[in-house]
Amino acid sequence: MSTIETKKQKGIFSKILVAIDGSKYSMDVAYYAINISNKFNAELYAIHVVKDPAYVDMFSFGIYDIETPTYRRLTVEHIIQKVKEWFDELKVKANEKNIQLSKAELIGTSASVGAAIVDYAEKNDIDLVVLGTKGYSGMKKLLLGSVASAVLAYAHCPVMVVR
């Protein structure tokens, strides 16, 4: 019996992925993921996905020193700095629970954010994806955000959507 089959039978999560966008809401969702990682003694992965074809090569291949117009370079530097701050905050919170943030990555994509999350989860053999969605009033309350809907529809593993 494979390790994956054994994990699924026992309901154990060994690799948990949380996707953040830096909002207070997504950081609160990340704290859920930290607590779940603590409970299952699981590795914690965090990603932030940027959907912008102009930046895909720079983010995906680590090419930050190519020639770009000043405004683009400054924009990329700003994004990288902000995401680093979010990941640093997660590392501190995870350390408080004796959890190590195994990997924190900034992903650039020309596809959808949901597709990038699903792809990352598959490539890294993630056992649980944790994401957030905002609640709305009235009939909209029944609808999930487009990213959460896509991840729920296509992920190979369980997905926890936190409100």
N, C-alpha and C positions, 0 to 999 in steps of 0.2 A: 504494500500500500504506500502510495506516495505521501510526502510531507503535506502537500496541499490537501489531499483527501483526508488525512488524519486531522488537520486543523479544522476542516469544514465539519467533520463528524463531531468534534469536541466543541465547536463553536468558539474557538480561540482566535484572537487577533494577535498576530505577531508584528505586522507592519500597518501603521495607521497614517493616512494622508489627510492633511487639512489644507484647504485652499483659502487664501486670505486676500482681501483687497485693501487692507489697511484701515478700514472704517472701524469704529468702536464695536459695531455689531459683529464684524468678522473676527475681530480679536476676541470677543466674548465666545464666539463659536470655537475659536482655537483653544480656549481654556477648557471647553468640554472635551476636545480631543486630547489635551494634556491629561485630564483626569481619567479618561478611558485608557490612555496609554499606561498610566500609573496602575490602574486596576488590573490590566492584563500583562503588565511588564513588557509592553510592546515598544518597538522602535517607532519614533515619531518623525514623519516627513512633513515639510511645509512647502507650499509653492505659491507663487503669485504669477498669474498669466497676463501678459500684455498682448492684446490683439491689435497689431499694427504691422502690416507687411514691411514698412520702411525700416523697422527695427529688428526684424526676424534674424537676419544674419548676425547682427551685433550681439543679440542675446543668446542665440542658440550655439554660436561657435566661439564666443568669448572675444570677438574682434572689436575692442573698444578704441583702438588707436588708429582707425582708418580715417581718411580725410572726409570730413563732413562740414556742412556750413555751421557756423558758430551756434546758431539757435538750436540746431539738431543736436549738436554735441552737448550743449547745456541742458537740453531736455532729457537726453539719455542719462547724463550725469545726475540730474535731479531725481529721475525715476530710480536709478540704482541706489542713490543715497537714502531715499524714502523707504525702499524695500529692505535695505540693510537695517534701518532703524526698526522696522516691524519685526524682522527676523531676530534681531538682538533682544527685543522685548519678549518674544516668545521663548528664546533661550533662557532668559532670566526666570520667567514663570515656570518653565519646564524644570529648571534646576531646583526651584523651590520644592518640587514634587519628586526630586531625585530621578528625573527623566532627562535623558540627553536627546536633544534635537539631532537626529541622525543625519538629516540632510535638509537644507533649505535652499530652494532654487528659484531663480527668476527665469521664467519661460517666455519666449517670444513666439508668436504664432500668426500665421496668416489664415488659419482655420478658425473655427469658433473656440471660445474659451472652454466650453463644455467638452468639446472633442479633445482639446489639449489635456484637460484633466483626466479624461478617460484613458487617453493614450499613455500618459505618464504613469497612471495607476497600473496599467497592464505591463508596461516595460519594467516596472520596479516591483512587480509581484505584491502589490498592496492588498491587504485583507479587508480593509474598511476605509471608505472615503467619508470624511466629515465635512459638510458644507452648511452654509446658512442660506436662509431666504427670509425676506421681510414679509410680515403679515399685513394684509390690507383689510379694509372694511367692506362689508356687503359681499356681493358675489365674487369679487376679486379675491376674497379670503381663500377661496377654494383653489386658486391658481398658484402654482409655484413659479419662481423666476425661471427664465429661459435656461440659465446655466444649470441650476439644480434639476430642472426637467430633463435636460440632455444627459446629465450624468446618471440620473436615475434610470433613464431608458437604455443606456448603452454600457454602463459599467459592468465589468466581469465579476464584481464582488459586491458585498452589501454596502449600502450608502445610508448614512445617517444625515438627515436634514434637520437642522436645529432652528427653531423659531425664536 
